[in-house]
């Protein structure tokens, strides 16, 4: 399930938005009285492979699960990679997000937030 989403330009490097996106992750219920404010691990693709950001993730107590550049495909992260691709596929299930019709960023970001809410609602329905 997507915990947070961020909107950037098509020609921006994804790694520049890693830390602001982590700051958007809401508190999630954990031990009674102590909500969790960070995930245990971060799953990302090769575009996020940089020593600086790996160190920053470890400093926040988050284990980076990121494929390394230069390593052959099938290096053991296939199961984790599936999670990332599946989430992108869920978001592309909403036609409005697949093809960007809106000119204003705030409207597109609102539809992105609505899509993440609907995806989360579907998962909660299956669990109950």
N, C-alpha and C positions, 0 to 999 in steps of 0.2 A: 504494500500500500504506500502511496506517496505521502510523506509527512509534510512536505512543503514544496512549493514550486516558485520558480523565478523566471521572469521574462527578460530576454536580452536580444540585441540585434543579431541578425543572421551572420554578420561578419565579425563577431566578437569571439574571443577565445573563451571557452567554457571555464577554464581554471580560474579566471578573474572573479567569477561569481561563487566560488566554492565557500568561502568563509561567510559572506553575507547570507547565502542560502542556509548554512548551518545555524546562523543566528535566528532564522525564521522558524526553526523547528519548535513547535509548542511543547509545553510540559505534558508528559504522558504519565498516566497513573502507574505507580510502582508500589513500593512498600507503603502501607497506610501512613499518611501524614508526610511522606517524602516523595513527591512526584519526580520523575526522571526528566532531566533537562537536556540530555544528550543521548544519542544512540550508542550501542556497544561497538558497532562497526559501520564503515562507510563503503558501499559497493560502487565502483566507478570503472570506466573504461580507460584505455591507454592514454587518452587525452589529458587525464588528470595525474599522470605519472611524473612527478617532480619532487625531488628531495625536500625542497623547502616546505611544500604543502604536506608531505608525509610527516615531517617533524612537527608542524603546527597541529596536525590531527592527533599525533601521539601526545603532544603537550595538553591537548584538551581531553585526553583520556579516551579517544576514539581510535579503534584499530582500523587502519586503511587496508581494504581488500581491493587492490588495484593491479591490473595486469601491467607488467613492465614492458616498456618499449624495447624492441629488438629481440624479444623472446618469441619463439614460434607459437602459433595458435595451438590450442589444445594443451596449454601448460598447466592444466589442473583447475582453472577458474571457470570452466564451462558452466557448472551448475549455478555459480553466482552470477555469471554474465547473463544467464537466462532470466534472472529476476529483473535486471535492468531493462533488457529488451522487451520483456513482457509488460512492464509498466509503461514503456513508451508506446507499445502496441495498444494498451488500454486507452491511453490518451488520444491516440490517432483514431480510435473507434468513434470519437466525436468529430463529425465532419467539419464542424466549425473551427476546430483546432488544426485539422490536417491542412486545410486550405485557408489561409488568412484573408478574410474578407474585410475586416475592420482596419481603418487607417489609424485609429487612436490606440495607443498602447494600453491605456487603462481599461478599455472595453475588452480587449483581447485577454488581458490579465484576469479580468472578472470571469470570463468564460473558462479560463484555465483553472481558477479557483473552484468554480462550479463543477467542473469535470472531476477534480480531485475529491470533492465532497460526494459526488454521485458514486465514484469508484469505492470510496470508503463505506458508504451506505450499503452498497451491494455486498461487501464483505461482511459487514456486521449482520446483515439479514441472513446470510448463509450460516453464521455462527450461532444465531439464536433459534 
